[in-house]
């Protein structure tokens, strides 16, 4: 029988959870504005570097369907695109490599030192990065100086560690039950809204105010998030922390133990469930990132020929509606389904959406795909919640740290894989990439079936005890 809400949450948890949501909203809103501003500023700057004597008209309102591929402007654009892509690759490495290292260390350190110091550290790194980038844009510093600024963010933990610490805080506030799953879903919803609003707002700020004000806006939002995080108290008491001395190799072993050894101190923890959950997480994240990497090009091209404005509106509406439906849907489905079953149904929804995108021959297929795939990303908070419930309180940071490492690696490799598949298949069937990523999600469906079966068996055996 499910515990009542009082026993599932710490007293006064909303006074911690609401500021946490507000801080993470600011962080991801800021991060999206920073990313889009950086990409557009890099594109404009490389135009000046490659063709200093040319004045290029702004063609952002024209889709690739209207582009004359034999024109000189088109050929020049390909030169700039190549330079920007290479620069973006260097920037991704400058952020991704330190993030993998900080993911291994910082989240696990929070099990020893508490969550609060690392909430500060993550926000501090983002503020410093964006402050330096704002100065670099105003003073027109060399573009390659942006890489060490990005590395500062990576070594301080960036968005990945910040998200892992936030999830650990939610776990500290709740017992292993449906309340924890729902609060994780709420936090994911708030982050999703921050990302979608940041995406929508960024273009207007750049056009109306310029790159410097856009980056300054990102920096200001990050600073606001830092200030809000100052009001979040420590959630991991000293009695709940790990007591032995921290070591880097010992920490890596602790993370590795989740997938190689049973946790004798936590009866809900089994090795096969950790492995199944993390591989489901990998397939879903790879599918999500891979599709995200190609979606803009896919929508710009024939037969859809979406304009950039239409793409922005379509993506924002799709994401916001999905986040709202997921949040409400999880709350409703929790009345009769386990978290594993919700993840299973959500992944089926994601597969269906990607199939419609893959076979699309007109925009109507895209709209149908967005509708049937609306619950697709519910699997991510549900897997986080499922793994959290299997983990002892003093190991939450290490567990979410392992997911942060996985997520970073998937972010680095997923976009490369998506771009590679799309470039090799666009000439004969442009929807191939979506069908491939639907296959990735289908693999997650198969794995989640085992978790659903296990949860059903536990529900059937609930209330029974073995005969002695």
C-alpha positions in Angstrom: 0.0 0.0 0.0 1.3 3.5 -0.9 2.4 5.7 1.9 0.5 8.9 2.6 1.9 12.1 1.3 3.1 13.3 4.7 5.4 10.2 5.1 6.7 10.5 1.5 8.1 14.1 1.8 10.1 16.0 4.3 8.2 18.7 6.2 8.4 22.0 4.5 9.9 20.5 1.3 8.2 23.1 -0.9 10.3 25.9 0.6 13.3 24.0 -0.9 11.8 22.5 -4.0 10.3 25.8 -5.4 13.6 27.8 -5.2 15.4 24.7 -6.7 13.0 24.8 -9.7 13.4 28.6 -10.0 17.2 28.3 -10.0 17.2 25.5 -12.6 14.7 27.4 -14.8 17.1 30.4 -14.8 20.1 28.1 -15.5 18.6 26.3 -18.5 16.9 29.5 -19.8 20.3 31.2 -19.6 22.1 28.2 -21.1 19.9 28.1 -24.2 20.2 31.8 -24.8 24.0 31.5 -24.5 24.1 28.6 -26.9 22.0 30.1 -29.6 23.7 33.5 -29.3 27.1 31.9 -29.5 26.2 29.9 -32.6 24.8 33.0 -34.4 27.7 35.2 -33.2 30.2 32.6 -34.4 28.5 32.4 -37.8 28.5 36.2 -38.2 32.1 36.5 -37.1 33.4 33.8 -39.4 31.7 35.7 -42.3 33.8 38.7 -41.4 36.9 36.5 -41.1 36.5 34.6 -44.3 35.1 37.4 -46.4 36.2 40.7 -44.8 35.4 42.9 -47.8 31.9 41.6 -48.4 28.6 42.7 -47.1 26.2 39.8 -46.8 22.5 40.3 -46.7 20.5 38.7 -44.0 18.7 35.7 -45.5 17.5 34.2 -42.3 13.9 34.4 -43.6 14.6 32.1 -46.5 14.5 28.4 -46.4 16.9 26.1 -48.1 14.2 25.3 -50.7 14.7 28.8 -52.0 18.5 28.6 -52.2 20.2 28.7 -55.5 23.0 26.2 -55.0 25.0 27.5 -58.0 25.2 31.1 -56.7 28.4 32.6 -55.3 26.7 33.5 -52.0 25.7 29.8 -51.5 29.2 28.7 -52.1 30.6 31.2 -49.7 28.0 30.1 -47.1 29.4 26.6 -47.3 32.9 27.8 -46.5 31.5 29.7 -43.5 29.4 26.7 -42.4 32.5 24.5 -42.5 34.5 26.9 -40.4 31.6 27.3 -37.9 31.1 23.6 -37.6 34.8 23.0 -36.9 34.7 25.8 -34.2 31.6 24.2 -32.7 33.3 20.9 -32.5 36.2 22.4 -30.6 33.8 24.2 -28.3 31.9 20.9 -27.7 35.2 19.2 -26.8 36.2 22.1 -24.5 32.9 21.7 -22.6 32.4 17.9 -22.9 35.7 16.5 -21.7 35.8 18.6 -18.5 32.1 17.8 -17.9 32.8 14.0 -18.0 35.5 14.5 -15.4 33.4 16.8 -13.2 30.4 14.4 -13.5 32.6 11.6 -12.2 33.8 13.6 -9.2 31.5 16.4 -8.1 28.1 14.6 -7.8 29.7 11.8 -5.8 31.5 14.4 -3.6 28.1 15.8 -2.7 27.4 12.4 -0.9 30.3 13.3 1.4 30.1 17.1 1.7 26.4 17.9 1.1 24.5 19.2 -2.0 24.7 23.0 -1.3 28.4 23.6 -2.2 28.0 22.1 -5.6 24.8 24.0 -6.4 26.9 27.1 -5.8 29.8 25.8 -7.8 27.8 24.9 -10.9 26.0 28.3 -11.0 29.3 30.1 -10.4 31.0 28.4 -13.3 28.1 29.3 -15.7 28.1 32.9 -14.5 31.8 33.3 -15.0 31.7 31.7 -18.5 28.9 34.0 -19.6 30.4 37.1 -18.1 33.7 36.5 -20.0 31.8 35.7 -23.2 29.8 39.0 -22.8 33.1 40.9 -22.5 34.6 39.0 -25.4 31.7 39.9 -27.7 31.7 43.6 -26.6 35.5 43.9 -27.0 35.6 41.5 -30.1 38.2 39.1 -28.7 39.4 36.2 -30.7 36.7 33.5 -31.1 39.1 30.7 -30.0 39.3 32.4 -26.5 35.7 31.2 -26.0 37.0 27.7 -25.5 38.8 28.2 -22.2 35.7 30.1 -21.0 33.6 27.1 -21.8 36.1 24.8 -20.0 35.6 26.8 -16.8 32.0 25.9 -17.0 32.8 22.3 -17.7 35.2 21.9 -14.7 32.6 23.6 -12.4 30.1 21.0 -13.4 28.0 22.9 -16.0 24.4 22.0 -16.7 24.9 18.2 -16.3 26.2 18.2 -12.8 23.8 20.9 -11.8 20.9 18.7 -13.0 22.3 15.6 -11.2 22.7 17.6 -7.9 19.1 18.9 -8.3 17.8 15.4 -8.8 19.8 14.3 -5.7 18.2 17.2 -3.7 14.7 15.9 -4.7 15.7 12.4 -3.6 16.8 13.9 -0.2 13.4 15.5 0.2 11.3 12.4 -0.5 11.1 8.7 0.3 11.3 6.1 -2.5 7.8 6.4 -3.9 5.5 8.0 -6.4 5.9 11.4 -4.9 9.6 11.4 -5.7 8.8 10.3 -9.3 6.3 13.1 -9.7 8.6 15.8 -8.2 11.4 14.7 -10.6 8.8 15.0 -13.4 7.9 18.5 -12.2 11.5 19.6 -12.2 12.0 18.2 -15.7 8.9 20.1 -16.7 10.3 23.4 -15.4 13.6 22.8 -17.1 11.8 22.0 -20.4 9.8 25.2 -20.1 13.0 27.1 -19.5 14.6 25.6 -22.6 11.6 26.3 -24.8 11.2 29.9 -23.6 14.9 30.5 -24.0 14.8 29.2 -27.5 11.8 31.4 -28.4 13.1 34.6 -26.8 16.7 34.4 -27.9 16.0 35.2 -31.6 14.1 38.4 -30.7 16.8 39.6 -28.3 19.5 39.1 -31.0 17.5 40.9 -33.7 16.4 43.8 -31.5 19.4 44.4 -29.2 22.4 42.5 -30.7 24.7 39.7 -29.6 26.2 41.6 -26.7 22.9 42.3 -25.0 21.7 38.8 -25.7 24.7 37.3 -24.0 24.4 39.8 -21.2 20.8 38.6 -20.7 22.0 35.1 -20.4 24.6 36.2 -17.9 22.0 38.1 -15.9 19.6 35.1 -15.8 22.5 32.9 -14.6 23.3 35.4 -11.9 19.7 35.4 -10.8 19.8 31.6 -10.6 22.9 31.9 -8.5 21.2 34.3 -6.1 18.1 32.1 -5.8 20.4 29.1 -5.1 21.7 31.0 -2.0 18.3 30.5 -0.4 18.3 26.7 -0.9 19.3 25.0 2.4 21.4 21.9 2.8 19.2 18.8 2.3 21.7 16.0 3.1 22.2 15.8 6.9 25.5 14.8 8.3 24.2 11.5 9.6 23.1 10.6 6.0 26.5 11.4 4.4 29.2 8.9 3.6 31.7 8.9 6.5 34.8 7.3 5.0 37.4 9.5 3.3 36.8 10.4 -0.4 39.2 9.2 -3.1 39.0 9.6 -6.9 39.6 5.9 -7.6 37.2 4.9 -4.7 34.6 7.2 -6.2 34.9 5.7 -9.7 34.6 2.2 -8.1 31.5 3.4 -6.2 29.9 4.4 -9.5 31.0 1.2 -11.2 29.5 -0.9 -8.3 26.0 0.2 -9.3 26.3 -1.9 -12.4 28.6 -4.7 -11.2 27.6 -5.5 -7.6 24.4 -5.9 -5.5 23.8 -3.3 -2.7 23.3 -5.4 0.4 22.2 -2.3 2.3 19.3 -1.5 0.0 16.9 -4.4 -0.7 15.3 -2.7 -3.8 18.7 -2.6 -5.5 19.6 -5.2 -8.1 22.4 -5.1 -10.6 20.3 -6.3 -13.6 17.8 -3.5 -13.0 20.6 -0.8 -12.9 22.0 -2.2 -16.1 18.7 -2.4 -17.9 17.7 1.1 -16.8 20.9 2.7 -17.8 20.9 1.1 -21.3 17.3 2.2 -21.7 18.4 5.7 -20.8 21.3 5.5 -23.3 19.0 4.5 -26.2 16.5 7.2 -25.4 19.1 9.9 -25.0 20.9 8.9 -28.2 17.6 8.9 -30.1 16.6 12.3 -28.7 20.0 14.0 -29.3 20.4 12.4 -32.7 17.0 13.6 -33.9 17.5 17.1 -32.4 20.8 17.5 -34.3 19.1 17.1 -37.7 15.6 18.4 -37.2 16.2 22.0 -38.3 17.8 20.8 -41.6 15.0 18.2 -42.0 12.3 20.9 -41.7 14.1 23.4 -43.9 14.4 21.0 -46.8 11.8 19.8 -49.3 9.0 18.8 -49.0 8.3 20.8 -45.9 10.2 24.0 -46.6 9.6 25.5 -43.2 10.9 29.0 -42.7 13.1 29.6 -39.7 10.3 31.5 -38.0 7.9 28.6 -38.6 10.5 26.1 -37.3 10.9 28.2 -34.1 7.2 28.3 -33.5 6.7 24.6 -34.3 9.5 23.5 -32.0 8.5 25.7 -29.2 4.8 24.6 -29.3 5.8 21.0 -29.7 8.1 21.1 -26.6 5.8 23.1 -24.4 2.7 21.0 -25.2 4.7 17.8 -24.6 6.0 19.0 -21.3 2.5 19.9 -20.1 1.0 16.7 -21.3 3.8 14.6 -19.7 3.4 16.4 -16.4 -0.3 15.9 -16.2 -0.2 12.5 -17.8 2.3 11.2 -15.2 0.2 12.5 -12.3 -2.9 10.8 -13.8 -1.2 7.5 -14.8 0.5 7.2 -11.4 -3.0 6.4 -9.9 -2.9 3.0 -11.6 0.5 2.4 -13.2 4.1 2.0 -11.9 6.9 4.3 -13.0 8.3 1.5 -15.2 5.0 1.1 -17.0 4.7 4.9 -17.6 8.3 4.8 -19.0 7.3 1.9 -21.2 4.2 3.6 -22.6 6.1 6.9 -23.1 8.8 5.1 -25.1 6.1 3.5 -27.4 4.8 7.1 -27.9 8.3 8.2 -28.9 8.7 5.4 -31.3 5.4 6.3 -33.0 6.3 9.9 -33.3 9.7 9.2 -34.9 8.1 6.8 -37.4 5.7 9.5 -38.5 8.5 11.9 -38.9 10.6 9.3 -40.8 7.8 8.5 -43.4 6.6 12.1 -43.6 5.8 13.3 -47.2 3.9 16.5 -46.1 3.7 18.7 -43.0 0.5 16.9 -41.8 2.7 13.8 -41.0 4.9 16.1 -38.8 1.8 17.4 -36.9 0.5 13.8 -36.4 4.0 12.7 -35.3 4.2 15.5 -32.8 0.8 14.5 -31.4 1.4 10.7 -31.1 4.9 11.3 -29.8 3.8 13.8 -27.2 4.6 11.5 -24.2 7.9 10.3 -25.7 10.3 12.0 -23.3 8.4 11.0 -20.2 10.7 8.0 -20.1 13.7 10.2 -19.0 12.3 11.4 -15.6 10.7 8.0 -15.0 14.1 6.2 -15.5 15.8 8.7 -13.2 13.0 8.1 -10.6 13.2 4.3 -11.0 17.0 4.3 -10.4 16.8 6.7 -7.6 14.3 4.5 -5.7 16.7 1.6 -6.0 19.5 3.6 -4.5 20.5 4.2 -0.8 20.2 7.8 0.4 24.0 8.2 0.8 24.6 7.0 -2.8 22.1 9.3 -4.6 24.9 11.7 -5.8 27.0 8.9 -7.1 24.1 7.3 -8.9 23.0 10.6 -10.6 26.6 11.2 -11.3 26.8 8.0 -13.3 23.7 9.2 -15.3 25.4 12.6 -15.8 28.5 10.8 -17.3 26.3 8.7 -19.5 24.3 11.8 -20.6 27.5 13.7 -21.5 28.9 10.9 -23.6 25.5 10.5 -25.4 25.4 14.3 -26.0 28.8 14.2 -27.6 28.2 11.1 -29.7 24.5 11.4 -30.5 24.7 14.6 -32.5 27.7 13.3 -34.4 25.8 10.1 -35.2 22.6 11.9 -36.2 24.5 14.3 -38.6 26.5 11.4 -40.1 23.4 9.2 -40.8 21.5 12.2 -42.2 24.3 13.3 -44.5 24.8 9.8 -45.9 21.0 9.0 -46.4 19.5 12.4 -47.3 20.1 11.9 -51.0 18.0 8.7 -51.3 15.6 8.8 -48.3 15.8 11.8 -46.0 13.7 10.2 -43.2 16.1 7.4 -42.7 17.7 9.0 -39.6 14.3 9.2 -37.8 13.6 5.6 -38.6 17.0 4.6 -37.2 16.4 6.5 -34.0 12.9 5.0 -33.8 14.9 1.7 -33.7 16.9 3.0 -30.8 13.8 3.8 -28.9 12.4 0.4 -29.7 15.4 -1.2 -28.1 14.6 0.8 -25.0 11.0 -0.5 -25.2 12.3 -4.1 -25.2 14.5 -3.4 -22.2 11.8 -1.6 -20.3 9.5 -4.7 -20.7 11.7 -6.6 -18.3 11.4 -3.8 -15.7 7.6 -3.7 -16.2 7.4 -7.4 -15.7 9.5 -7.2 -12.5 7.3 -4.4 -11.1 4.1 -6.3 -11.9 5.5 -9.4 -10.1 6.4 -7.3 -7.0 2.9 -5.8 -7.0 1.4 -9.3 -7.1 3.6 -10.5 -4.2 3.1 -7.4 -2.2 1.7 -8.2 1.3 2.9 -11.8 1.2 5.8 -13.1 3.3 7.7 -16.3 2.9 6.7 -19.3 5.1 9.4 -20.0 7.7 
